[in-house]
Amino acid sequence: MTAKQPAPQSVSYEVDEYNSRIKLMQYKKEHAEALVQHLEDLAKMEGIGKVLIYAAPEDVPLFEKLGFHQEGEISGFFDGDPACILSRFLQEERANSKDEEKKDEIVEMAEQVEQLDEPPELEPGFELRHADHRDAEQLAELYRLVFKTYPTPIHDPEFILECMDNEVYFSVITHQGKIVSAASADVFAEYNSAEITDCATHPDYRGKGLLSVLIFDLEKRMKEKGVPNLFSLTRAVSTGMNMVISKLGFTYKGRLIQNSQIAGEFEDMNIWVKEI
């Protein structure tokens, strides 16, 4: 679980032990050097390998002088303003990306796909709907099947219930009453943005465009809620997921190296953004 640390005032960071990272979301520029030192000391004490900063563009040179490197950008994250993602690795092996050429080729292929203007039509017997508390166990079962490990405790139905009660909106597709595909929009209400995440399809039902249908639906729900700034972090090794998110009009904005514990190891995550 991620622990938020709001003190002092106007400073907010998350200590994420499972993914071995600290994420600084809000800061006072005049206290940047002392704050960075505090976070690095905390990371070393906790054995955490990566510190990330969500910085305003004008503050990037400041953090680069303090030893950080920009990995990408989430355009529109801060209520329409960009968040430049800067990182510093405290464990040397954590900074090493594998198969970079292959991952770059996946992005190039994804950026060339023809975009969809409307969702694919579901085959007979499939139904799109919004998930509720009664679906938590089935959702957890699907995520346990698809992901060996995951950046959040999504395998636990109690965690899914907690998410549903805290502005995480799940859409699902069922077949014969069984959830076979799911995705969510995790709303950052204070920033007026949302992450499209938790995308999973049962192996027996892949290749039917189900995730495209789900993400179209989540976009519609976010538009209705007045949340126009979307982003998604996709596994850099996943050709299919990068192709899906690109053809839905998302734009590639960089790669977070060994950022998330997923499928049994740390993986690079591609940043994709969209304004609706």
Residue pairs with C-beta under 8 A, 6 or more apart in sequence:
1 18
1 152
1 153
2 14
2 15
2 16
2 18
2 152
3 14
3 15
3 16
3 17
4 12
4 13
4 14
5 12
5 13
5 14
5 15
6 12
10 26
10 27
10 28
11 24
11 26
11 27
11 28
11 31
11 35
12 24
12 25
12 26
13 22
13 23
13 24
13 25
13 26
13 39
14 22
14 23
14 25
15 22
15 42
15 46
15 48
16 22
16 23
17 46
17 48
18 151
18 152
18 261
19 151
19 259
19 260
19 261
19 266
20 47
20 48
20 49
20 50
20 94
20 261
20 266
21 48
21 49
21 50
21 51
21 52
21 259
22 39
22 42
22 43
22 48
22 50
22 51
22 52
23 51
23 52
23 53
23 54
24 35
24 39
24 51
24 52
24 53
24 54
25 54
27 35
27 53
28 35
29 59
29 62
32 59
32 62
32 63
32 66
33 66
36 51
36 53
36 63
36 66
36 67
36 68
39 51
40 51
40 88
40 90
42 48
43 49
43 50
43 51
43 90
44 90
48 90
49 89
49 90
49 91
49 94
49 258
50 87
50 88
50 89
50 90
50 91
50 94
50 258
50 259
51 68
51 87
51 88
51 90
52 85
52 86
52 87
52 256
53 63
53 68
53 85
53 86
53 87
54 74
54 77
54 78
54 83
54 84
54 85
55 63
55 83
55 84
55 85
55 86
56 78
56 81
56 82
56 83
56 84
57 82
57 84
59 84
60 70
60 84
60 86
63 86
64 70
64 86
67 88
68 86
68 87
68 88
69 86
69 87
69 88
70 84
70 85
70 86
70 254
71 85
71 86
71 87
71 254
71 255
71 256
71 257
72 84
72 85
72 253
72 254
72 255
72 256
72 271
73 82
73 83
73 84
73 85
73 253
73 254
73 271
73 273
74 82
74 83
74 85
74 193
74 231
74 253
74 271
74 273
75 82
75 229
75 231
75 251
75 253
75 273
75 275
76 82
76 193
76 228
76 229
76 231
76 273
76 275
77 83
77 188
77 191
77 193
77 229
77 231
78 191
78 193
79 191
79 192
79 193
79 229
80 192
80 228
80 229
85 254
85 256
85 271
87 256
87 257
89 95
89 257
94 257
94 258
94 266
95 257
95 258
96 257
96 258
97 103
97 255
97 257
97 258
97 268
98 268
99 237
102 237
103 236
103 237
103 255
103 268
103 270
106 236
106 237
106 238
106 239
106 242
107 236
107 242
107 252
107 270
109 239
109 242
109 243
110 239
110 242
110 243
110 245
110 246
110 247
110 252
111 246
111 252
113 243
113 246
113 247
114 247
115 246
115 247
115 248
115 249
116 212
116 216
116 247
116 248
116 249
118 216
119 209
119 212
119 213
119 216
119 217
120 208
120 209
120 212
120 213
122 128
122 173
122 208
122 210
122 213
123 208
125 175
125 176
126 173
126 174
126 175
126 180
126 208
126 210
127 173
127 174
127 175
128 171
128 172
128 173
128 213
128 214
128 217
129 171
129 172
129 173
129 174
130 169
130 170
130 171
130 172
130 221
131 139
131 164
131 170
131 171
131 172
131 179
131 182
132 164
133 161
133 164
135 170
135 172
135 179
136 157
136 158
136 160
136 161
136 164
137 157
138 178
138 179
139 154
139 157
139 160
139 170
139 172
139 179
139 182
140 154
140 155
140 156
140 157
140 160
142 179
142 180
142 181
142 182
142 200
142 202
143 150
143 154
143 155
143 182
143 198
143 200
144 155
145 202
145 203
146 200
146 201
146 202
146 203
147 154
147 155
147 200
147 262
147 263
148 263
148 264
149 261
149 262
149 263
149 264
149 265
150 261
150 262
151 260
151 261
151 262
152 159
153 159
154 160
154 198
160 170
163 170
163 184
163 186
164 170
167 186
167 187
167 189
168 184
168 185
168 186
168 187
169 184
169 185
169 187
169 218
169 221
170 182
170 183
170 184
170 198
171 182
171 183
171 184
171 214
171 217
171 218
171 221
172 179
172 181
172 182
172 214
173 179
173 180
173 181
173 182
173 210
173 213
173 214
174 180
175 205
180 201
180 202
180 204
180 205
180 210
181 200
181 201
181 202
181 205
181 210
181 211
181 214
182 198
182 199
182 200
182 214
183 196
183 197
183 198
183 199
183 200
183 211
183 214
183 215
183 218
184 196
184 197
184 198
184 218
185 194
185 195
185 196
185 197
185 218
185 221
185 222
185 227
185 230
186 194
186 195
186 197
186 198
187 193
187 194
187 222
187 225
187 227
188 194
188 195
191 229
192 226
192 227
192 228
192 229
193 227
193 229
193 230
193 231
194 222
194 227
194 229
194 230
194 231
195 230
195 231
195 232
195 233
196 215
196 218
196 230
196 231
196 232
196 245
197 232
197 233
199 211
199 214
199 215
199 241
199 244
201 210
201 211
206 240
211 241
211 244
212 244
212 247
212 248
215 244
215 245
215 248
216 248
219 230
219 248
219 274
219 276
222 228
222 230
222 276
223 276
228 275
228 276
229 273
229 275
230 250
230 273
230 274
230 275
230 276
231 250
231 271
231 272
231 273
231 274
232 245
232 250
232 271
232 272
232 273
233 256
233 259
233 260
233 269
233 270
233 271
233 272
234 241
234 242
234 245
234 269
234 270
234 272
235 241
235 262
235 263
235 267
235 268
235 269
235 270
236 242
236 255
236 267
236 268
236 269
236 270
237 267
237 268
242 270
242 272
245 272
246 252
246 272
248 274
249 274
250 272
250 273
250 274
251 272
251 273
251 274
252 270
252 271
252 272
253 271
253 272
253 273
254 270
254 271
255 268
255 269
255 270
255 271
256 268
256 269
256 270
256 271
257 268
258 266
258 267
258 268
259 266
259 267
259 268
259 269
260 266
260 267
260 269
261 267
